Amino acid sequence: MDNLWKRLKPAVKTKILAEKNEYPYLVKDVKTQLQKHTFWTDLPIGTCRHVVNFSHDSVFDVPLLDFMYGDLFIKKA
């Protein structure tokens, strides 16, 4: 199974990479964490929060199950 970075929805990946000049270390860390993990539930909670923030969705607007399992951000396998 591919890592989370490879399975990230293109729109979310584009939004993360768009912030590379503004937040280079944060983008690098998020990308590294997504490349290291295969399952959303294995990510540190901070990385999940950063993906939500980079996708320009408010944490409060994301349904709990999407935040817990990443369905809003990850392509179906």
N, C-alpha and C positions, 0 to 999 in steps of 0.2 A: 504494500500500500504506500502511496506517495505521502510525503510529509505535508504538513499543513500549509506551508508557503506555496507549494505546487498546487494544492487544492483550494487555495484562497480564491474567492470570486474575483474576476478581473477588475470590477469597479472598485472593490475594497483595496486590492493591491495597488491600483493606480493612485488612489487617494493617499495611501501610506507613502508611496514613493514620491508623491508630489511635495511632501513635507521634508524631504531629505536635506535640502539646503538650510531650512529653518531649524530642524532638530536632527542633525546627523547622527549623534550617538544614540538617541532614542530610536530612530528608525532602524539603525543597525542592530540594536538589541532586540527589537520586536521581530525583525527579519530572522535573526539568529535563533530566537526561541521558536518561531514557527517552523524553521528548517529542522530543528532538533526533535520536534514532536510530531507524532502521527495522529494523536487524538486531542481534541479541544480540551477534554477534561483533565489532561495531563499538564496543561499550561499553568504557569503561575497566574494568580488572579490579577496581578498588575498588568501582565501582558494582555489578558483578555480585555481589561479596561482600556488599555492603549489602542487595541484594535477598534474597539467601539468608538473611542474619541477620534481616531484618525478617519474613521468612516463618516464622521460628522453627524453621528446619531448621538443623542443624549442618552446616557446610561439609564435615565428614568423612562425613556421612550422605547427602549428595547424590551420586548417581552422576556420574562424571567427564563423561560425554557430556551430561548435563543441565546441569552447570556450564558446559561449553564452549559449548553451543548453546541453552540456556535453555528446553528443551522442558517442563520441570517448571513453569515460571513463565509462559510465553507461550501464548496460545491459538493453535491451528493456523489458518493463513490460509485 
